[in-house]
């Protein structure tokens, strides 16, 4: 399934300034340009500021990102949509959310939603949602391609090494799975000049997902992070809490914690040494010039004891620094 849209070369795309820079490099590699609009410390953008950026840049595509799974208020306050050029596309980036197809809301023509199952579940693949008039539902001509075989191979290898790393409690294996194997998978996808339309069995993937059970678990774990991280963000000049609406607790992909630190590598190295395998996210994005953010895990491999352990190690770090 793919969009029935042709975006002329040299068209401009408008992205948030907290975003994966590899994606933006890939945009340029394919003959397009981009501009950035500002995102605040809570991953939100003032609607009036966005409208100014739209009028200034006249974008063919504007990307709205639900960072960490936190609802981007631009998709609930849509006055800015009227400022878009008539043919402009809206891409709602939900790769940090587990999207339930039954809850999809397409607000207008030229509005698309993208997700990434591999980011938010053990399943590979991603989906594109849009109005029927905007989407090509024709089945793929070739069910097996070098693209699909290689991407599936590296993703499967990533999952196996990651699971084994967790099982034997090896931070080196977990880190290797993310930084080496998953990167090979992402490079194949990112360097592809045309999206793979997918296989027909993809349509049944969501039937294996217990959305309500996952929402309940995430809500409980986010509440646990909020409670256990309170001492971490109180009375120190390193860590800062991100404001997360309680209604989003069940939608988060990760729990974000922002920090101001002269040596990012020192903090990340400290966490890895204590078997907390996280990195500062999008460190080369313009947003990260003023602050940084850590994404802490949510999921069935986490529990109250592990969250409390992370909080204790962060508190120890803040006392030593």
C-alpha positions, 0 to 999 in steps of 0.5 A: 500500500502506498500514497497516490501522490507525486511530490516534484523534486526540489519540493520542500518538506517541513519537519520538527527540529526534534527529529532523526537527522538520518531521515532528513539527510535521506530527504536531501539524498532523494532530491528534496529540501527541508526546513525545521520548525521549533519544538519546546521542552515538552515536544510541543509547538505553538500553533501560531509559530507553525503557521508562520513557518508554513507561510515562510516556507510554503511546504509540500509536506509537513510532518507532525511528530508524536514524540515518545508517544505524547500527543502532539497538540497540533493534531487537536488544534488544527487552525494551522491546517488552513494556512497550508497550501492546497496540495500540501500533504500532512504526515502524522508520524506515529512511529513512537505509538502503537497504532490501533487501526480501529482508532485511526482518524484521518482529518482531511484529504492529503492527511496520512498516518505512518507507524512502525511496528518494529519500534513499538512491538516485537513485530516487523513492518510499518503501515500507512493510513489515509483516505481511500482516494489518496492511497493505492491499495493494489497488491505488490507485483513481487511478493519477495524481493531482495529488499524485503528478504534482507530487511527481514533477515537483519530485523530477525537477527536484531531481535534474537541478539537483543532477546539473548542480550537481555536474557544473559544480562549483557549490556554489550550485546544489547548495545551491539544489537541496537547500534550495529544490527538494527542500523543495518536494517534501517540503512536498507530501508532508508536508502531504498528509493521506493517503499516496499508495498508489503505482503498481504499477511501484514493485514492480520498482524494487528490481530495478535496485539492485545491493545488493552493489555498493553495500554494498562501495562504502560499506564502503570509503568509510566505512573511508576516512573513518575513516582520513582523519578520524583526525587531525581528531578527535585532539587538538582540541576541535571534532570528535568521532568517532561510534562506528560498528560495523564491521558497519554500514559497508556500511549507512550512508547518510552518514558522521557527524561530531559537533562542538562549535562556538560558530558553526555558521554559520561552520563550514558557511559555511567548508565551502561556501566550499571546495565541501563542501556539507553542513549541520548535521543537525536543528539545531532538534532537542532533541538539537542543544542539546548537540552538532551533527552533519555528514553527509558523503556516500557514493556513486558520486560520491565517491572517496578523493581527495574524502574526503581533501580533506574531511579536510584542510579540516576539519583546517585549520579546527580549527587556525584555531579 
